[in-house]
Amino acid sequence: MLRHILQPIVRNTRIGVRSYHVPDNVKPPSMDEIPVPNGSWQESHAKLQRKYNLQLIAGIVIFIGTIAYGRVTGLLWLNYSAPVPKDED
């Protein structure tokens, strides 16, 4: 039974590998097809750095806000010291 399941799979993989050929209308790429850069690299770099710095600042603010919210609501315990047992009255 296993042979009946695996035989078509093996047959299809063998045919697929052996029948591959490079099409006739495909030519290798040349240096003329590479895009030419234009514009100032420094302006582009500065623009990207502004965007990345804003994302970094937003991430830090959100992280600090999450930690602060967790501490204020009591959902987050950072284990600074051993917990103090509550008095049972």
Buried (B, 14 or more C-beta within 10 A) or exposed (E): EEEEEEEEEEEEEEEEEEEEEEEEEEEEEEEEEEEEEEEEEEEEEEEEEEEEEEEEEEEEEEEEEEEEEEEEEEEEEEEEEEEEEEEEE
